[in-house]
Structures are given as C-alpha cells and as structure tokens.
Amino acid sequence: MLGTIIVSFVLICVVAFVIFSLVRKKRAGGGMCSCGCGSCPSSGGCTKKRG
C-alpha cells in the first residue's frame, strides 16, 4: 500500500514537472517540439513571430 502511494506521488511529480516545463517554454516563445519548425505546416500556430 505504501509503495503504491510513493510510486503514484513520484509519477504525479514527473508529469507536473513536464507540464510546467512545457508551459514555461511556450511562454518564452519556444514551440512544443524540440525540432525546427521551418517545415512544419502548423508552425504559425505554435510559435510567436519574431522580428
């Protein structure tokens, strides 16, 4: 029982960290993926235009 609670807590922390880092990256002007967005047909909707 205690093992299940600990594993659940660790998984929730990992998911929360991933979501937090994605939101922070998005606010900083980055996209949701780590590759270049030059050839992506949806690049206009996921990144801020600079310049």
mmCIF file as gemmi writes it, N, C-alpha and C atoms, coordinates in Angstrom:
data_model
loop_
_atom_site.group_PDB
_atom_site.id
_atom_site.type_symbol
_atom_site.label_atom_id
_atom_site.label_alt_id
_atom_site.label_comp_id
_atom_site.label_asym_id
_atom_site.label_entity_id
_atom_site.label_seq_id
_atom_site.pdbx_PDB_ins_code
_atom_site.Cartn_x
_atom_site.Cartn_y
_atom_site.Cartn_z
_atom_site.occupancy
_atom_site.B_iso_or_equiv
_atom_site.pdbx_formal_charge
_atom_site.auth_seq_id
_atom_site.auth_asym_id
_atom_site.pdbx_PDB_model_num
ATOM 1 N N . MET Axp A 1 ? 0.829 -1.195 0 1 0 ? 1 A 1
ATOM 2 C CA . MET Axp A 1 ? 0 0 0 1 0 ? 1 A 1
ATOM 3 C C . MET Axp A 1 ? 0.87 1.254 0 1 0 ? 1 A 1
ATOM 4 N N . LEU Axp A 2 ? 1.873 1.289 0.846 1 0 ? 2 A 1
ATOM 5 C CA . LEU Axp A 2 ? 2.742 2.45 0.907 1 0 ? 2 A 1
ATOM 6 C C . LEU Axp A 2 ? 3.552 2.593 -0.374 1 0 ? 2 A 1
ATOM 7 N N . GLY Axp A 3 ? 3.955 1.477 -0.96 1 0 ? 3 A 1
ATOM 8 C CA . GLY Axp A 3 ? 4.693 1.507 -2.217 1 0 ? 3 A 1
ATOM 9 C C . GLY Axp A 3 ? 3.878 2.11 -3.345 1 0 ? 3 A 1
ATOM 10 N N . THR Axp A 4 ? 2.607 1.784 -3.397 1 0 ? 4 A 1
ATOM 11 C CA . THR Axp A 4 ? 1.71 2.335 -4.415 1 0 ? 4 A 1
ATOM 12 C C . THR Axp A 4 ? 1.577 3.841 -4.267 1 0 ? 4 A 1
ATOM 13 N N . ILE Axp A 5 ? 1.484 4.302 -3.051 1 0 ? 5 A 1
ATOM 14 C CA . ILE Axp A 5 ? 1.361 5.739 -2.799 1 0 ? 5 A 1
ATOM 15 C C . ILE Axp A 5 ? 2.637 6.459 -3.217 1 0 ? 5 A 1
ATOM 16 N N . ILE Axp A 6 ? 3.784 5.892 -2.893 1 0 ? 6 A 1
ATOM 17 C CA . ILE Axp A 6 ? 5.056 6.521 -3.241 1 0 ? 6 A 1
ATOM 18 C C . ILE Axp A 6 ? 5.243 6.575 -4.754 1 0 ? 6 A 1
ATOM 19 N N . VAL Axp A 7 ? 4.968 5.478 -5.44 1 0 ? 7 A 1
ATOM 20 C CA . VAL Axp A 7 ? 5.107 5.446 -6.897 1 0 ? 7 A 1
ATOM 21 C C . VAL Axp A 7 ? 4.139 6.429 -7.544 1 0 ? 7 A 1
ATOM 22 N N . SER Axp A 8 ? 2.922 6.498 -7.053 1 0 ? 8 A 1
ATOM 23 C CA . SER Axp A 8 ? 1.937 7.444 -7.585 1 0 ? 8 A 1
ATOM 24 C C . SER Axp A 8 ? 2.402 8.876 -7.39 1 0 ? 8 A 1
ATOM 25 N N . PHE Axp A 9 ? 2.942 9.176 -6.223 1 0 ? 9 A 1
ATOM 26 C CA . PHE Axp A 9 ? 3.436 10.519 -5.939 1 0 ? 9 A 1
ATOM 27 C C . PHE Axp A 9 ? 4.581 10.889 -6.872 1 0 ? 9 A 1
ATOM 28 N N . VAL Axp A 10 ? 5.503 9.962 -7.092 1 0 ? 10 A 1
ATOM 29 C CA . VAL Axp A 10 ? 6.636 10.216 -7.988 1 0 ? 10 A 1
ATOM 30 C C . VAL Axp A 10 ? 6.142 10.456 -9.408 1 0 ? 10 A 1
ATOM 31 N N . LEU Axp A 11 ? 5.199 9.663 -9.887 1 0 ? 11 A 1
ATOM 32 C CA . LEU Axp A 11 ? 4.661 9.842 -11.238 1 0 ? 11 A 1
ATOM 33 C C . LEU Axp A 11 ? 3.942 11.176 -11.384 1 0 ? 11 A 1
ATOM 34 N N . ILE Axp A 12 ? 3.194 11.564 -10.381 1 0 ? 12 A 1
ATOM 35 C CA . ILE Axp A 12 ? 2.498 12.849 -10.422 1 0 ? 12 A 1
ATOM 36 C C . ILE Axp A 12 ? 3.508 13.985 -10.466 1 0 ? 12 A 1
ATOM 37 N N . CYS Axp A 13 ? 4.593 13.874 -9.7 1 0 ? 13 A 1
ATOM 38 C CA . CYS Axp A 13 ? 5.632 14.907 -9.72 1 0 ? 13 A 1
ATOM 39 C C . CYS Axp A 13 ? 6.301 15.002 -11.086 1 0 ? 13 A 1
ATOM 40 N N . VAL Axp A 14 ? 6.576 13.879 -11.713 1 0 ? 14 A 1
ATOM 41 C CA . VAL Axp A 14 ? 7.209 13.877 -13.027 1 0 ? 14 A 1
ATOM 42 C C . VAL Axp A 14 ? 6.285 14.516 -14.067 1 0 ? 14 A 1
ATOM 43 N N . VAL Axp A 15 ? 5.031 14.159 -14.059 1 0 ? 15 A 1
ATOM 44 C CA . VAL Axp A 15 ? 4.067 14.728 -15.007 1 0 ? 15 A 1
ATOM 45 C C . VAL Axp A 15 ? 3.92 16.231 -14.775 1 0 ? 15 A 1
ATOM 46 N N . ALA Axp A 16 ? 3.856 16.642 -13.517 1 0 ? 16 A 1
ATOM 47 C CA . ALA Axp A 16 ? 3.739 18.074 -13.211 1 0 ? 16 A 1
ATOM 48 C C . ALA Axp A 16 ? 4.965 18.835 -13.695 1 0 ? 16 A 1
ATOM 49 N N . PHE Axp A 17 ? 6.155 18.249 -13.531 1 0 ? 17 A 1
ATOM 50 C CA . PHE Axp A 17 ? 7.377 18.908 -13.997 1 0 ? 17 A 1
ATOM 51 C C . PHE Axp A 17 ? 7.38 19.051 -15.515 1 0 ? 17 A 1
ATOM 52 N N . VAL Axp A 18 ? 6.955 18.015 -16.223 1 0 ? 18 A 1
ATOM 53 C CA . VAL Axp A 18 ? 6.922 18.07 -17.686 1 0 ? 18 A 1
ATOM 54 C C . VAL Axp A 18 ? 5.943 19.145 -18.152 1 0 ? 18 A 1
ATOM 55 N N . ILE Axp A 19 ? 4.764 19.185 -17.559 1 0 ? 19 A 1
ATOM 56 C CA . ILE Axp A 19 ? 3.773 20.193 -17.929 1 0 ? 19 A 1
ATOM 57 C C . ILE Axp A 19 ? 4.296 21.59 -17.625 1 0 ? 19 A 1
ATOM 58 N N . PHE Axp A 20 ? 4.907 21.76 -16.454 1 0 ? 20 A 1
ATOM 59 C CA . PHE Axp A 20 ? 5.455 23.064 -16.077 1 0 ? 20 A 1
ATOM 60 C C . PHE Axp A 20 ? 6.529 23.515 -17.054 1 0 ? 20 A 1
ATOM 61 N N . SER Axp A 21 ? 7.416 22.605 -17.439 1 0 ? 21 A 1
ATOM 62 C CA . SER Axp A 21 ? 8.485 22.988 -18.355 1 0 ? 21 A 1
ATOM 63 C C . SER Axp A 21 ? 7.947 23.308 -19.747 1 0 ? 21 A 1
ATOM 64 N N . LEU Axp A 22 ? 6.915 22.602 -20.206 1 0 ? 22 A 1
ATOM 65 C CA . LEU Axp A 22 ? 6.302 22.909 -21.498 1 0 ? 22 A 1
ATOM 66 C C . LEU Axp A 22 ? 5.638 24.282 -21.486 1 0 ? 22 A 1
ATOM 67 N N . VAL Axp A 23 ? 4.941 24.595 -20.409 1 0 ? 23 A 1
ATOM 68 C CA . VAL Axp A 23 ? 4.28 25.897 -20.3 1 0 ? 23 A 1
ATOM 69 C C . VAL Axp A 23 ? 5.325 27.002 -20.249 1 0 ? 23 A 1
ATOM 70 N N . ARG Axp A 24 ? 6.391 26.799 -19.491 1 0 ? 24 A 1
ATOM 71 C CA . ARG Axp A 24 ? 7.447 27.795 -19.388 1 0 ? 24 A 1
ATOM 72 C C . ARG Axp A 24 ? 8.133 28.015 -20.74 1 0 ? 24 A 1
ATOM 73 N N . LYS Axp A 25 ? 8.361 26.944 -21.459 1 0 ? 25 A 1
ATOM 74 C CA . LYS Axp A 25 ? 8.985 27.046 -22.781 1 0 ? 25 A 1
ATOM 75 C C . LYS Axp A 25 ? 8.056 27.773 -23.752 1 0 ? 25 A 1
ATOM 76 N N . LYS Axp A 26 ? 6.774 27.483 -23.685 1 0 ? 26 A 1
ATOM 77 C CA . LYS Axp A 26 ? 5.796 28.127 -24.55 1 0 ? 26 A 1
ATOM 78 C C . LYS Axp A 26 ? 5.731 29.627 -24.272 1 0 ? 26 A 1
ATOM 79 N N . ARG Axp A 27 ? 5.759 30.014 -22.995 1 0 ? 27 A 1
ATOM 80 C CA . ARG Axp A 27 ? 5.72 31.43 -22.638 1 0 ? 27 A 1
ATOM 81 C C . ARG Axp A 27 ? 6.985 32.158 -23.068 1 0 ? 27 A 1
ATOM 82 N N . ALA Axp A 28 ? 8.089 31.434 -23.13 1 0 ? 28 A 1
ATOM 83 C CA . ALA Axp A 28 ? 9.356 32.037 -23.535 1 0 ? 28 A 1
ATOM 84 C C . ALA Axp A 28 ? 9.454 32.185 -25.049 1 0 ? 28 A 1
ATOM 85 N N . GLY Axp A 29 ? 8.471 31.681 -25.776 1 0 ? 29 A 1
ATOM 86 C CA . GLY Axp A 29 ? 8.449 31.827 -27.217 1 0 ? 29 A 1
ATOM 87 C C . GLY Axp A 29 ? 8.876 30.593 -27.967 1 0 ? 29 A 1
ATOM 88 N N . GLY Axp A 30 ? 9.122 29.525 -27.278 1 0 ? 30 A 1
ATOM 89 C CA . GLY Axp A 30 ? 9.517 28.291 -27.948 1 0 ? 30 A 1
ATOM 90 C C . GLY Axp A 30 ? 8.305 27.484 -28.372 1 0 ? 30 A 1
ATOM 91 N N . GLY Axp A 31 ? 8.545 26.509 -29.214 1 0 ? 31 A 1
ATOM 92 C CA . GLY Axp A 31 ? 7.475 25.63 -29.637 1 0 ? 31 A 1
ATOM 93 C C . GLY Axp A 31 ? 7.327 24.458 -28.681 1 0 ? 31 A 1
ATOM 94 N N . MET Axp A 32 ? 6.434 23.586 -28.993 1 0 ? 32 A 1
ATOM 95 C CA . MET Axp A 32 ? 6.204 22.429 -28.14 1 0 ? 32 A 1
ATOM 96 C C . MET Axp A 32 ? 7.121 21.268 -28.492 1 0 ? 32 A 1
ATOM 97 N N . CYS Axp A 33 ? 7.773 21.34 -29.629 1 0 ? 33 A 1
ATOM 98 C CA . CYS Axp A 33 ? 8.683 20.266 -30.016 1 0 ? 33 A 1
ATOM 99 C C . CYS Axp A 33 ? 10.112 20.791 -29.971 1 0 ? 33 A 1
ATOM 100 N N . SER Axp A 34 ? 11.063 19.905 -30.066 1 0 ? 34 A 1
ATOM 101 C CA . SER Axp A 34 ? 12.462 20.323 -29.984 1 0 ? 34 A 1
ATOM 102 C C . SER Axp A 34 ? 13.113 20.47 -31.348 1 0 ? 34 A 1
ATOM 103 N N . CYS Axp A 35 ? 12.391 20.15 -32.406 1 0 ? 35 A 1
ATOM 104 C CA . CYS Axp A 35 ? 12.964 20.248 -33.75 1 0 ? 35 A 1
ATOM 105 C C . CYS Axp A 35 ? 12.646 21.612 -34.35 1 0 ? 35 A 1
ATOM 106 N N . GLY Axp A 36 ? 13.221 21.899 -35.498 1 0 ? 36 A 1
ATOM 107 C CA . GLY Axp A 36 ? 12.96 23.159 -36.178 1 0 ? 36 A 1
ATOM 108 C C . GLY Axp A 36 ? 11.542 23.195 -36.726 1 0 ? 36 A 1
ATOM 109 N N . CYS Axp A 37 ? 10.953 24.36 -36.754 1 0 ? 37 A 1
ATOM 110 C CA . CYS Axp A 37 ? 9.567 24.484 -37.197 1 0 ? 37 A 1
ATOM 111 C C . CYS Axp A 37 ? 9.454 24.995 -38.623 1 0 ? 37 A 1
ATOM 112 N N . GLY Axp A 38 ? 10.564 25.09 -39.332 1 0 ? 38 A 1
ATOM 113 C CA . GLY Axp A 38 ? 10.539 25.638 -40.681 1 0 ? 38 A 1
ATOM 114 C C . GLY Axp A 38 ? 9.696 24.829 -41.646 1 0 ? 38 A 1
ATOM 115 N N . SER Axp A 39 ? 9.683 23.517 -41.508 1 0 ? 39 A 1
ATOM 116 C CA . SER Axp A 39 ? 8.932 22.685 -42.434 1 0 ? 39 A 1
ATOM 117 C C . SER Axp A 39 ? 7.602 22.202 -41.856 1 0 ? 39 A 1
ATOM 118 N N . CYS Axp A 40 ? 7.263 22.65 -40.673 1 0 ? 40 A 1
ATOM 119 C CA . CYS Axp A 40 ? 6.023 22.213 -40.024 1 0 ? 40 A 1
ATOM 120 C C . CYS Axp A 40 ? 4.847 23.038 -40.548 1 0 ? 40 A 1
ATOM 121 N N . PRO Axp A 41 ? 3.772 22.388 -41.016 1 0 ? 41 A 1
ATOM 122 C CA . PRO Axp A 41 ? 2.632 23.156 -41.53 1 0 ? 41 A 1
ATOM 123 C C . PRO Axp A 41 ? 1.872 23.913 -40.443 1 0 ? 41 A 1
ATOM 124 N N . SER Axp A 42 ? 2.078 23.555 -39.185 1 0 ? 42 A 1
ATOM 125 C CA . SER Axp A 42 ? 1.361 24.219 -38.085 1 0 ? 42 A 1
ATOM 126 C C . SER Axp A 42 ? 2.252 25.198 -37.351 1 0 ? 42 A 1
ATOM 127 N N . SER Axp A 43 ? 3.392 25.569 -37.911 1 0 ? 43 A 1
ATOM 128 C CA . SER Axp A 43 ? 4.33 26.423 -37.185 1 0 ? 43 A 1
ATOM 129 C C . SER Axp A 43 ? 3.762 27.805 -36.862 1 0 ? 43 A 1
ATOM 130 N N . GLY Axp A 44 ? 2.855 28.289 -37.663 1 0 ? 44 A 1
ATOM 131 C CA . GLY Axp A 44 ? 2.274 29.601 -37.398 1 0 ? 44 A 1
ATOM 132 C C . GLY Axp A 44 ? 1.42 29.638 -36.157 1 0 ? 44 A 1
ATOM 133 N N . GLY Axp A 45 ? 0.885 28.507 -35.745 1 0 ? 45 A 1
ATOM 134 C CA . GLY Axp A 45 ? 0.009 28.488 -34.582 1 0 ? 45 A 1
ATOM 135 C C . GLY Axp A 45 ? 0.696 28.162 -33.282 1 0 ? 45 A 1
ATOM 136 N N . CYS Axp A 46 ? 1.95 27.702 -33.332 1 0 ? 46 A 1
ATOM 137 C CA . CYS Axp A 46 ? 2.572 27.267 -32.088 1 0 ? 46 A 1
ATOM 138 C C . CYS Axp A 46 ? 3.743 28.122 -31.664 1 0 ? 46 A 1
ATOM 139 N N . THR Axp A 47 ? 4.24 29.009 -32.493 1 0 ? 47 A 1
ATOM 140 C CA . THR Axp A 47 ? 5.373 29.852 -32.109 1 0 ? 47 A 1
ATOM 141 C C . THR Axp A 47 ? 5.035 31.301 -32.327 1 0 ? 47 A 1
ATOM 142 N N . LYS Axp A 48 ? 5.67 32.14 -31.537 1 0 ? 48 A 1
ATOM 143 C CA . LYS Axp A 48 ? 5.484 33.578 -31.691 1 0 ? 48 A 1
ATOM 144 C C . LYS Axp A 48 ? 6.345 34.056 -32.853 1 0 ? 48 A 1
ATOM 145 N N . LYS Axp A 49 ? 5.808 34.967 -33.613 1 0 ? 49 A 1
ATOM 146 C CA . LYS Axp A 49 ? 6.575 35.544 -34.706 1 0 ? 49 A 1
ATOM 147 C C . LYS Axp A 49 ? 7.538 36.574 -34.128 1 0 ? 49 A 1
ATOM 148 N N . ARG Axp A 50 ? 8.782 36.493 -34.545 1 0 ? 50 A 1
ATOM 149 C CA . ARG Axp A 50 ? 9.796 37.423 -34.063 1 0 ? 50 A 1
ATOM 150 C C . ARG Axp A 50 ? 10.243 38.301 -35.222 1 0 ? 50 A 1
ATOM 151 N N . GLY Axp A 51 ? 10.531 39.545 -34.874 1 0 ? 51 A 1
ATOM 152 C CA . GLY Axp A 51 ? 11.095 40.429 -35.875 1 0 ? 51 A 1
ATOM 153 C C . GLY Axp A 51 ? 10.145 41.292 -36.557 1 0 ? 51 A 1
